[in-house]
Amino acid sequence: MPIDPAKAVAAEPRSAEISWDHKDVQLYHLGLGAGSCQGKPSPATDPDELRYTLESRLHVLPSFATVAGAGMGVVGGLSAPGIDIDLAAVLHGGQSVTLHRPVPVSGRAVSTSRVAAVYDKGKAAVLVLRSEASDADGPLWTSDAQIFVRGEGGWGGDRGPSERLALPDRQPDATVERPIREEQALLYRLSGDWNPLHADPDFAKLAGFDRPILHGLCSYGMTLKAVVDTLLDGDVTRVRSYRTRFAGIVFPGETLRVRMWAAEGSVQVTVTAVERDDAPVLADTVVEHS
């Protein structure tokens, strides 16, 4: 079997030094649509948007942790001992980030990656790839990627958690729409995800899509920005953790509809594609905050 669960989980963590600066942060924010399409007369110069785009005012959206160092934590996990898989069979099923303190505008850290768990879903295996980043002042973030590997289940192992969140029985406290620019995937991929599925029409057709799709982690970042800007007073430092399940795809040129339900210390979110009758994009999504 290409996946040896016991060997993968028991393997020594892999560590690599990563670094970033304000240009990486600005590029990431621009890839999420910062400075455009915010329903304001001059979004590029709006003070709320300049916090994402101008180096003298810059703060860091916590989802940047998924691309810091070009997302090397996930790459390290997929190359761990006991893991020998066809990348064409891989799907990103979910993502979570826990912040131990605000992400600095520039930094150098050690990212340690390991396979935290392997679950047997019958027709697929699920790898939980955990990366933890620390700098000279201590822990920065912990990030978990849930990776589905089609065709690799069925060995009789633990199926793992399958939590689904019921939506509150009331209208959302806020609903916003975020357009996805036609070239947005081309810009977002410059932050480190070079998968041709998001840029090459011929490759997308081989994968079963009539055109390239947007990165799931781009939708993930766009959604967190919408929550921060709408319900957290634009203060990225209030975010404590953020998790989601990737429930469907979205195409460049479409519009994300982000519905939010506020509770004490958290916001529950659903994200759908407006142009496809609210087809699911993100589900089981929660932002925990101070």
N, C-alpha and C positions, 0 to 999 in steps of 0.2 A: 504493500500500500504506500503511495507517495507521501502520505502524512503519517508520521509516527507520533501520536499524541504524547505519550510518556516522555519520549526523547525530546520533543519540542519544548514542553513545559519545564523539563529539568535542565535544559541547556543554560550555560552561563550567559548572562546579559551581555549585549554588545554596546560599547560606548564609542561616541564620536564627538569631537568638538564642533560646535556650530557657532555661527556669528551672524549678526544682522545689523543694519543701521537704518537711518531715517529713510533712505531711498527704497529699501525693501518694504518698509511699512507703508510708505506712500503708494508704491506700486500695487501692493496688496489692496489697499483701500480703494484705489482707482479701479481695480479689477472687480470690486464689489459694486461699483456705480457711484462712489462718492463724488460729490460735486456736480451731479447731473440728475435730471428727472425727479426732483424732489417736490414739485408743485410750487416752487417759489419763483419769483420774478427773475432772480439772478443766482441760481444755485451754486455756481462756481465760486462766487465771492461771498456767499452767505456765511456769517460767522460760525454758525453751527457746522457747516460743511468744512470750513477751513481747519477745524480741529482734526480732520482726517487727511488733509492734503497739504497744509502749509507747515514747513519744518519748524518755524518759530512758535507754532501753537499746537504742535502735534501731540496727540495721545494715541494709544494702541488698542484697537479692538481685540479682546481676548482670543477670538478665533484665529488670530494671526499665529497662535501656537501651532496650528495644523500645518503651516507652511514654513515656519522658521527653520533655517538650515535646509530649505527645499524639501521639507517633510521626510528627512532621512530616517526618522524613527520607524515609519511604516516599511520603508525599503529594507531596513535592517531586520525587521521581524519576518518579512517574507523570505529572507535568505538564511533563516536560523536552521540549525541542525534539526533533522526530522521533518523539514518542510521541503518538498520537491514537487512543485505544482506547475500547471500550465497557466500562465497569466491570462490567457484568453478565457479561462473558466472563472476568473475572479470578479466578484461584485462587492462594492462597498455597501454594507448593510446598515451601518450606524456609526455614530461618532459622539464622543463626549470629551469635554475638557474641564478640568478642575484647576482653578487658579489658587496658588498659594500666596501670591501677592501680585500687584499690577505688573504687566509686562513692560520693561523699559523700552524707550524709543530706539536705543542701540544697546547691544550687549554681546557678550561671549559666554557660552554655557557649554556644559557637557550633557549630551542627550544619551540616555541609557535606554535601550529597547530590548524587549523580551516578549515571548509568547506567554501571556498570562493565563490563557485557557484555550482548550480545543473542545468544541461541542459537536455532537453527532445529530444532525437534523434529518437523517434518513437518506435523502437524495443529495444532500450537501453537507459539507463540514463548515463550521464557523470557527475562525481564528480570532481571538481577542488579542490584538497587538498593542502592547502598552509601551509608551515612551514617557520618560520622566526627565525633565530638564532642571538643572541646578547651576547656579553661578557661584561666585566667591561669597555671596551673602546668603546662600542657602537655596532651598527648593523654589522653583518658579512655577511650574505647572506639571500636571499629569494628564496625559492624553490617551484615550482608548479608541482604537478603530476596530469595529466589528466587520470582519471580512468573510463573505460567503465564497466557498469554493465548490462550484457545481460538480456533481459526480463523485465527490470524495467522502460521502457519508456511508452509513450502513454497517459500521463495525460493532454496534451495540453499546456505544458509549453514552455518557451523560448528554441529554438533550439541551441542558442549560436553561436559563430563564427565557420566558416569552411574555414579558409584561406588556400589556396594552393599556393605555390610559383612556378612561371614559371622559368624554368632554363634559364640562359643567352644563347643568340644565338651565341655561340662561343665555341671553345674547352676549356676544363678546364685548369686553370693555373698550376695545379699540380694533378697528380694521383698517389696514392701509394696503395700497397697491404699489408695487415696485416694478417698473418696466425693466426688461432685460434688453440691452442694446444688441444689435445684430452682431457687432464685433466683440462683444464682451468676453466670450470664451477665449478668443485670440489674445486678449489682454490678460485675462486671469491666468492663463497657462504659463505666462512669463514668471509667475511666482514659484514655478517648480514642477507642475504636473503637465508633462509633455505628451500624455496619452493622445495619439492621433484621433481617437474617437471624438474628441472635442474640437477638431479642426479640419480633418480630411474627409470629404464627402464619400470617397470610395471606401475608406476604412469603415466609416459609419454604416454603409450599406452592408459590408461583410458582417458587421455586428447585429444587423437586423433593423437598422434605423434608416429612414429615408434622407436624413441629413444629420450633421453633428449635433450632439446634445451638450447642454451646459454641465460643467462639473458639479457633482453633488455638493462638494465643499464650498463652491461659490454660492449656491443657494443657501447653504448653512451660514456663511458669513453675512450674506445680504439680510437674512432673517434676524440674526443677532443685532445687526446695525439698526434694523427697523424697530426692534424691541427697545434697545438702548435709547434711541432718539425719541420714541413715542411715549414710553412709560417710565424710563429711568433718568429723565432730565438730561439726557445726553452724556451721562457720567459713566464712562467705561469701567471705572474703578469699583463700581458697585456690584459688578458681576462676580459671582463666586463659582458658579459652574454652569455648564450648558450641554445638554444632550439631545440627540434626535435619532429617529429612524428614517432612513431614506425609503420613502414609500412609492416613489415614481420619478419619472424624468420630466425635464422641462427643456424647451428649445430656446436658443437665442431669438429675440424678436417677440417672445411671449411676455406675459405679465404675471408676477407672483402676487397672489392675494394672501396677506398675512393677518390671521385672526388671533387676538390675544385676550386671555382671561387672567386678570390679576388676582392674586391671593397674597396673604401675609408672607413676605419673603420669597415669592416665586411668581413666575408668569408662565402659564401653559399656552402653547401655540400650535396652530395648524397652518400649513401652507399648501395652497392649491394653484393650479394653472388656470387663469381666468378664461383664456381663449378655448380651452378644451373642457368646458362645462365643469369647472372646479375639479379637475382630475388631481388626485393626491400627489404631492411632491415631498413634503416632510410631515411626519406624524410622530406621536408620542414624544413631543418636544417640550422641554422645560428649561427655563432660565431661572436659576436660583440667585438671589441678590441680597444685598444688605439694605 
